Amino acid sequence: MSKSSRFVSMALVGAISLPIGVIVGSGSAMAAKAPKPAISCTVTGSATISPGVSTTAAKQTLTVTLTLSGCTGSSVAGITHSSPGTTSATGKTTETCADLLKPSKPAKTVTTIMWNNGTTSGVAYSTVLNSGAATAKGKVTSGTFAKGKISSTATYTPGAGQNCFSVPLTSATLSGTFKIT
């Protein structure tokens, strides 16, 4: 799979942030206790790829903008969505349409997710692309939902009329799920 596609999948998870920390009362004494991290969201976004994946080998620059929305089951009250996040990266090797047909090697990313309540989550994850679907797994390293496990699955749809072979792949829409457990 191409590095462009891997960047797309990494950004699905990487352009977002999560929070945690609740004080729980036990009898008359109050003790700080973090609940088990939990949240489930829809992830959507768009990507631009330059110069565009085609039959001509070229290094690609990918820019992805993503948002988490419709979040449910949060272990932190008030979190319903993330702020939009944008990530940009350039591949280290050239790519062609044929690369999109191969499974990718895991691509590692470290980033921060920004939540609607003003909190953040530091995250580290690896993304693998296979047959147009991106799967990411990792952990929350700091902030809200610290020590939570990340899982995300997303698909991408090329822009209208783009087929890679006769019309280069220069844009895509992204959609999928994002969870922390």
Secondary structure by P-SEA (a helix, b strand, c coil): ccaaaaaaaaaacccccccbbbbbbcccbbbbbbcccbbbbbbbbbbbbccccccbbbbbbbbbbbbbcccccccccccccccbbbbbbbbccccccccccccccbbbbbbcccccccbbbbbbbbbbbcccbbbbbbbbcccccccbbbbbbbccccccccccccccccccccccccccc
